[in-house]
Amino acid sequence: MSAMLASARRAVPALFRRAASARAVAAAFRGFSADGSAEGEEAVDASASETETEKKAAEVAAFLDALSIDSGKYVDSAIPDMATLLHSVKTEQLKKEGMPIKERKKLLSHVEKYKRGLWAPSGGGER
């Protein structure tokens, strides 16, 4: 019994180190830092900010489309960018926007999976 405990104690720190490095790699791979802001952002002029806003909306639309959720209803009003989706969207806000319960549960579940690096939108619907 004590041999099993000793081997478990040696294995656990290694598991935690691997999990921490995997999260950092997944966040860097997606292009977002830990606080949800896009990496490498700099100050841009007004015309570039419009295209940046469109890119952010397109990212959110791709995320929702991968879950087979109608993105046209929610991208502009409730979820303007990925940082908002990842850190400040709550079920009450989605309910006020009129999103059905199954879609809210699916969206919030996949947001948590995305944060942990367990899921990423593939482009097509999941159905």
C-alpha positions in Angstrom: 0.0 0.0 0.0 2.8 2.5 0.9 4.5 1.8 -2.4 1.4 2.8 -4.3 1.1 6.1 -2.2 4.8 6.8 -2.9 4.4 6.4 -6.7 1.2 8.5 -6.6 3.0 11.3 -4.9 5.7 11.3 -7.5 3.3 11.2 -10.4 0.9 14.0 -9.2 3.4 17.0 -9.6 4.3 15.9 -13.1 0.6 15.8 -14.0 0.1 19.3 -12.8 3.1 20.6 -14.7 1.9 19.0 -17.9 -1.6 20.4 -17.5 -0.3 24.0 -16.9 1.9 23.9 -19.9 -0.9 22.5 -22.1 -3.2 25.3 -21.1 -0.5 27.9 -22.0 0.1 26.3 -25.4 -3.6 26.0 -26.2 -4.2 29.7 -25.3 -1.2 30.8 -27.4 -2.4 28.5 -30.3 -5.8 30.2 -30.4 -4.3 33.7 -30.4 -5.7 34.8 -27.0 -3.9 35.5 -23.8 -5.1 34.3 -20.4 -7.1 37.5 -19.9 -9.0 37.0 -23.2 -7.4 39.8 -25.1 -6.0 39.1 -28.5 -2.2 38.8 -28.5 -0.2 41.5 -30.3 -2.8 44.2 -30.4 -1.6 47.7 -31.1 -3.3 51.1 -31.5 -4.9 51.4 -35.0 -6.7 54.1 -36.9 -10.5 54.3 -37.4 -10.6 52.5 -40.7 -8.5 49.6 -39.4 -10.7 49.4 -36.2 -13.7 48.8 -38.4 -12.1 45.8 -40.0 -10.9 44.7 -36.6 -14.5 44.9 -35.3 -15.6 42.8 -38.3 -12.9 40.2 -37.6 -14.0 40.0 -34.0 -17.6 39.5 -35.0 -16.6 36.9 -37.6 -14.8 34.9 -34.9 -17.8 34.9 -32.7 -20.0 34.0 -35.6 -17.8 31.1 -36.5 -17.9 29.9 -32.9 -21.7 30.0 -32.8 -22.0 28.5 -36.3 -19.9 25.5 -35.2 -22.5 24.9 -32.5 -25.4 25.3 -35.0 -26.6 28.5 -33.2 -28.0 31.3 -35.3 -25.2 33.9 -35.0 -27.1 36.8 -36.7 -29.3 37.3 -33.6 -26.6 37.5 -31.0 -23.3 38.7 -32.5 -23.9 42.4 -32.6 -26.0 42.9 -29.5 -25.1 40.3 -26.9 -21.7 39.0 -27.9 -19.6 41.6 -29.8 -16.2 39.8 -29.5 -14.5 36.7 -28.2 -13.2 38.3 -25.0 -16.8 39.1 -24.1 -17.9 35.6 -25.0 -15.1 34.0 -22.9 -15.3 36.2 -19.8 -18.5 38.2 -19.3 -21.5 36.4 -21.1 -23.8 34.9 -18.5 -27.0 32.8 -18.9 -29.2 35.7 -17.7 -27.9 38.0 -20.5 -28.5 35.3 -23.1 -32.0 34.7 -21.8 -32.8 38.4 -22.1 -31.6 38.3 -25.7 -34.1 35.5 -26.3 -31.8 32.5 -26.7 -33.5 29.2 -26.0 -32.3 27.1 -23.0 -30.8 24.3 -25.0 -28.7 26.8 -27.1 -27.6 28.6 -23.9 -26.5 25.4 -22.2 -24.7 24.3 -25.3 -23.0 27.6 -25.8 -21.9 28.0 -22.2 -20.7 24.4 -22.0 -18.6 24.8 -25.1 -17.2 28.1 -23.9 -15.9 26.4 -20.8 -14.4 23.6 -23.0 -12.8 26.2 -25.3 -11.2 28.0 -22.3 -9.7 24.7 -21.1 -8.5 23.8 -24.6 -10.7 20.7 -24.9 -12.7 21.9 -27.9 -12.3 24.4 -30.8 -14.7 25.3 -33.5 -14.1 23.3 -36.6 -16.1 25.3 -39.1 -19.0 23.0 -39.7 -22.2 22.5 -37.7 -22.2 19.8 -35.0 -25.8 18.6 -35.3 
